[in-house]
Amino acid sequence: MTRVEKQQNDKAAIGTFEIHHYTESLAQRPTLLCLSHLRWGFVYQRPQHIMSRFARDYIVLFFEEPLVSDRGAPWLEETAQPSGVTVLVPYVSPGLSPEAVSQQQRVLLDGYLAAHPPAELMTWYFTPMSLDFTEHLRATVTVFDCMDELSAFKDAPSDLLEKEKKLLKRADVVFTGGYSLWEAKSKQHRNAYAIPSSVDIDHFAAARRTDAEPKDQRDISHPRLGFFGVIDERLDVQLLSELAQANPQWHIVLIGPVVKIDPATLPQLDNIHYLGGKSYAQLPQYLAGWDVALIPFAMNESTRFISPTKTPEYLAGGCPVVSTPIADVVRMYGQTGVVRIAKDTLEFAEAIRAALADRQDLDVLHQRADTVLQGMSWDGTWKTMKDLIECLR
């Protein structure tokens, strides 16, 4: 054998070893089963950011709420995401009782895990309702990521609080989406941590560098006041209506899907513009064309514990923010000088005028925003969560 042939054989052997080692390392990865009430393809937010990063080290299964099967028989849809996350959507038979739906989900999930036996199973709950079909599973670590107080949301299941109590007993660690929620849950679980949602600064900072206007926003006059997120019972539609009527020169741009409320109940005025849902990739393009960003949430039970992710996203885009007095917004951003807090329509209008004035010196505005955002990142949030989980394995 010549030296060249030997080198080629050695390289081939090394390549075979590397492939074998890589496959073996994948097989040894723990499986993280994420049980979510939010769909992967809905609004790109905390679950997608966190699970995409966990997929670097774990086999991540994102198990969504069921859909009714047009085939009649139950089946499981499996979709691989570019991030490495595998999304599993259970399709159940029509006309079933809640108990029968849970049973079909259990059968589908158990079948998948039997066909893909995990080297180690960990469970991550975004909703306690998933206990109905997973309570029999034995995980080395059980996480309850309590993003929101789901029991306070419109159309919440009547037994949600009962299920949550069970999950709190079962969970090894509890993460909360904000500090107000942590204050409540830490009284119910000894290992609870406030992990507010973070921000992809580079993604939203693109709004500071572009003049390109999306087609459906291009012809809307300035000043523009913008909001992106889910449009549901948390939005203060009366506040928006009063602002628009009292200030016809302002144009309010609302981006996001309408959920759980009748679209007909939303104010219909010439200077309120509903542009529908947009992808995560598109949001900086819209944010770039706003003069002020809004957090116009109503002050009610559904918003008592929320910690809006959009606050740091707006700031990363270089936009001043005006918000109603959501507790976590006041706590984290109320004294920053770039997020103004207003409790009624008159105060909101005054705060918007002050925010518009801030735009006269964008360098100072951006510097203040960057100071507020210093150290924030989804990578940092994920690492904190991962370190806490690894300590429990």
N, C-alpha and C positions, 0 to 999 in steps of 0.2 A: 504494500500500500504506500503510495506516495505521501509526502508531507501535506500536499494540498488536499488529497482525499481524506487524510486523517483529520485535518482541520475542519473540513466540511462535515465529516461524521461527528466530530466533537460538538460543532455548532448545532447540528440536528439533535444530538442527545440533550444538549443544554436547553434547546427550544422545547423538546418534549417534556423535560423536567419542569420548565417554567409553566407550560400549559397545565401539566398535571398538578403542580403546586398551586396554581391560581384556582383551578377547579376545586381542589381539595380545600383551599382557604374559603371559597364561597360556601362549600358544604358545611364548614365549621362555623359560619356566621350565625349568630342568634337571629331568630325571626321575631320581628316586632309587629304584632297584630294591632292595627289602629282601627278603632271602632268609632265612626263619625256620623253625626247628624247632618253635616255639611258635605256637599258633593265636591269631588275633586275639580270638576270643570265649572263650578259656579263662580264665586268671587275668589280671586287668588289672595289668600290671607294667611293667618298663623298656621293652620294645619299644613298647607302646601309648603310654606317656608321651612317649617321644622322637619316634616317628614322627608322632604327632598334631601336635607342634610343628614338625617339619620341613615338614609339609603347609602351613604358612603361607607358605612361600617356594618350595617345590619341588613337583613332581608326584610324589607318593609312591605306589609300587606295593608292596603287601605280599604277597609270593608265599609261600604256605604249602606244607607237605608234601602229597603227593598222597593222595587217597582213591580207592577202587575204584568205578568207574562202574557203576551198575545199568542203564545203557543199552548197555553193552558197548563202544561206541566212546569214545575219549577226547574230553573237552570241558573247557572252562574256565569256571568260575563267576566272575562279576565282581560285586562288591558295593561300593557307595559308602558310606562311613561319614560320620556327621555332622561329624567332624573334618576331612574332606577327603581322608583316606586311601582308596585303592582296594584292596580285598582281593581277591586272585586265588587261587582254589582249583582246582588241576588234578585232574581226574577221569580215571583211567587204566583201561585194559582189565584185566579180571581174569586171574589166572593167568600173569602175565608174570615174566620174570627181572628182577633188579635193573637190568641193562643196558638191557633193553627199556623199563622204567619210566622210566629217565633219558632215553631217546630220545624217549618220548612227551611228557615234560615239556619237553624242549628244543623240540620241534615246536610245542607249545602256546604256550610263552613267545615263541618267535621269531615266531609268527603274530600274537600280540598286539602285539609291538613293531613289526611291519611295518604293522599297521593303525593304530597310534598312534605314529608315528615320533618319537622324542625329539629335541628341539633339542640336548640334551647328555645323556649317560647316565652316571650314577654308580651304583656297586653297594655295597651294605651287607650283609655276611654276619653272621648270628648263628650259623650252622653251616657248617663247612667241607664238609659232605657235599653242599651245593648246587653245588659245583664240577663235579660230574658232568654237569650239563646247562647250565652257564653259562661254562665255561672259555673258550669261543670268543668271548664278548662282549668288546668293547673299551670300557672306561670311562675317563673322564678322571680319576676318583678311585675307588679301591677301599678300602673300610673293612672291617676285621674287628673287630666288637664282641664280644669274648670275655667274655660274662657269667659263665660258669662253666667249670670244667675238665670238659667234657662227656665226655671219655674215661674219667673215673672214675665216671660214673653207671651205674646198673644197665642192662643190655642195650645198652650203647654199641656201635655198629658196630665190627667188628674192624679196619677200615682207617681209622678216624677220625683217628688220629694221623698217618698217612701223608698224608691229605688236608689236615690242618692245616698240615703242613710246607709243602705246596704253596701254601696260602693265605697263609701268613706270607711267602713269597717274593714273592707277587703283590701283597699289600696295601701301600698307600701309608701307612696309619696304622692302628695297633692301639689300641683302647680295652679296658680290662679292668674288670670289675665290682667290683674291690676291690684293695687294696694287696698282699695276699699273692699274688694272681694276677699282678699287675704285676711283682712281683719275679721271678716265673718267666718270664713272656713277654718282659720287657725284655731278657733274655739272648738271646732269639731274634729280636728285631726292634729296629732302631735308633730307630724312631719310635713307641714305645709309651707310653701315658699311663694312669695310674690314674684312672678316672672312676667312683667308687662311685655306686650308685643313690641317688636323692635321695628327697624326700618332698613331697607336696602338703599343706602345713601347715594351710591353711584347711579342706581337706576333712576331715582327721582331727580337727582341733580341735573340730569339731561334737560329738564325743563328750563334751567337757567341759560342753556346754550343754544336753544333753537328758536327760530322765528316761524317755522313751518306751522301752518294752521290746518287742523282737520277740516274737511269739507263742510261738515254739518255745524261747525262752530264759527266758521270764517266770517259769516255775514251778521253775526250777533254783535251789537254795538257795545262799546265800553262806556262806563266801567262795568266789568264783569265780576260777579260774585259767584264762586263755584263750590260745588259739593260733589264728591264721589263716594259711593257706598251703597249699601242696600237701602232702598226706600221702603220703609215699613212703619209700624206703629210708633217707633221711637222718634220719627221726624216730627218736629213742631210745625205742622202745616199752617196753623193759624199765624204763627210768627212770620213765616215766609210770605203769606198772603198780605199781611199788614205791611210788611217791609216793601213789597212790590207796589202796593197801592199808594203808599205814602211817598215813594221815591221812584216815579216812573222812568227817571233817567238811568236807573240802575237795572242791569239785566242779570237775572239769577239763572245759572246753568246747573241743572241737576243730572248727574250721570249715575246710572245704576238700575238694576232690575227692581220692579215693584213687586213686593212680596207680602202676603197675608193681609193686605188692605185692598179695597176697591179703588182702582185708578180713577174712577169717577169722583171720588172724594177729594182728590188733589186739586189745589187751586189752579184755575185755568185763566191766566192773564197774559197779555201780550209780551210782558217782560219777564215771564217765567218760561224757561225752555227745558223740556224733558228730552234728553238725547239718548236714553236707553242705556243698556249695559255695554261696557267696553272691556276689552282685554286688559290684563295687567300691563302688557307691553305698550298699550296705547295711552295709558293714563298720563305719563309725563307730557305728551303732546298737547293734551287738553289743559293740564295744569299750567303749562307755559303761557297760555293765553288769558289767564285769570289775573285780576288785579287784587282780589282778596279771596281767601278760602274760608269756607264756613263750616262750623259744626253746630247746626241748628237743631239740636236734639231737645225734645220735650223733657220736662222735669217730672218724671213719673216712676213707677216701680220698675219698669222695663229698662230704665237708664240709670238706676240708682248705683249699680256697681260696675258700669261699663268703663273701659279704658280705651278710647278710640285709637286704633292703629293709624288712622289717617292724620292725626296731629303731627307726628314726626315726618310723615310722608309729605305733607304740605310744606313743612319747614325745609326739608331737603330740597324741594323744588324752588325754594326762594320766595315763597308766598307768605305774606302776613296772614294771621288767622284770627277769626272772631268766633267765640264759642259761648254757648249757654253755660251756666255754672255746674257742669258735670264734675263731680267730686275729684276724680283722678286727674282731670285736665287742670283744675284749679291747683291741686297739690303739686303737680309736676311742672306746669308751664305758666301758672298765673302771674309769677313775678319775673318773667323772662323779658318782657318788653316787646315780644314778637307775637304773643298770643294774648288777645284781649278778652276779658270775660264780661258778659252782659246778661242781665236777668230778664229784661223785657224788651219790647219793640223799640221804645225810645232810646234805651241804653245801647241796644244793638246797632241802631242807626248811627249813634254818636261814635261807637267803637269802629264802625266801618269807615266813617269819615277820617278818623285818626289813622286807621290802617292805610287808607288811600294816601294820606299825607306821608306816611313812612316810605312809600315807594319813590319819593323824590330823591332819596339817597339810597340807592340799591346796595352800594358797597357796605354801608353801615348795617342795613337790614340783613344782608347775607352773612356778615360777620357775626351778628347777634344769633342768627339761626344756627350757624355752624358751632358756636360756643355751646348752645343748648344741646346739640346732637353729638357732641364730642364723646367718643367711646361707645356709642350705640351701634349695634350691628346684629343681624340675624345669626351670624356665625358665633358671636359672643353669647347670645341667648341660648342657641343650641348647645354650645359647649358647657354652659352652666347646667343645663338640664342633663346632658350626657354624663357629666361628672357625678351628679347626684345619683343617677341611675346605676352607674358602674359601682358605686360604693355599696349598693344593695345586692349586687349579683353574687 
